[in-house]
Amino acid sequence: CWEAGHFPQQWKEANIAMRPTSGKMLQLENLSPTSLTSCIGKLLEHIILTRLSKHMEDHGP
């Protein structure tokens, strides 16, 4: 995927989990959504960000 410039669809998708914030869990206003995304996708994004940041520091805008 790196050479082809393709980011697999599965790495872009997220599962939403509702987590309690306070009060009764059965009331919607006491729940907050949390996105669970792909660890591989996050890792690849971090690698790209690190490389781009280094390039910008070395060569300027």
C-alpha positions as CSV (number, residue, x, y, z in Angstrom):
1,C,0.0,0.0,0.0
2,W,2.9,2.4,0.6
3,E,4.3,2.3,-2.9
4,A,0.8,2.3,-4.5
5,G,-0.3,5.2,-2.4
6,H,-3.4,3.2,-1.3
7,F,-4.8,3.3,2.2
8,P,-7.0,0.2,2.7
9,Q,-10.7,1.0,3.5
10,Q,-10.6,-1.1,6.6
11,W,-7.9,1.1,8.1
12,K,-10.2,4.2,7.5
13,E,-13.2,2.8,9.3
14,A,-14.0,3.1,13.0
15,N,-16.3,1.3,15.4
16,I,-18.2,3.6,17.8
17,A,-18.5,2.5,21.4
18,M,-20.6,4.4,23.9
19,R,-19.0,4.9,27.3
20,P,-20.7,6.2,30.4
21,T,-19.7,9.7,31.6
22,S,-21.8,10.1,34.8
23,G,-25.1,9.3,36.3
24,K,-27.3,6.4,35.0
25,M,-26.0,4.5,32.1
26,L,-29.5,3.9,30.6
27,Q,-29.9,7.7,29.9
28,L,-28.4,8.8,26.5
29,E,-27.3,12.1,27.8
30,N,-24.9,10.2,30.2
31,L,-23.2,8.4,27.4
32,S,-20.3,9.7,25.3
33,P,-19.2,8.2,21.9
34,T,-15.6,6.9,21.5
35,S,-14.2,6.0,18.1
36,L,-12.1,2.8,17.9
37,T,-9.9,2.9,14.9
38,S,-7.3,0.6,13.3
39,C,-4.0,0.4,15.1
40,I,-2.2,-0.2,11.8
41,G,-3.8,2.9,10.3
42,K,-2.8,5.0,13.3
43,L,0.8,3.6,13.1
44,L,1.0,4.4,9.3
45,E,-0.3,7.9,9.9
46,H,2.3,8.5,12.7
47,I,5.1,7.3,10.4
48,I,3.9,9.6,7.6
49,L,3.6,12.6,10.0
50,T,7.1,11.9,11.4
51,R,8.7,11.8,8.0
52,L,6.9,14.9,6.7
53,S,7.8,16.8,9.9
54,K,11.5,15.9,9.5
55,H,11.4,16.8,5.8
56,M,9.9,20.2,6.6
57,E,12.4,20.9,9.4
58,D,15.3,20.0,7.1
59,H,14.1,21.8,4.0
60,G,11.8,24.5,5.3
61,P,8.4,25.5,3.8
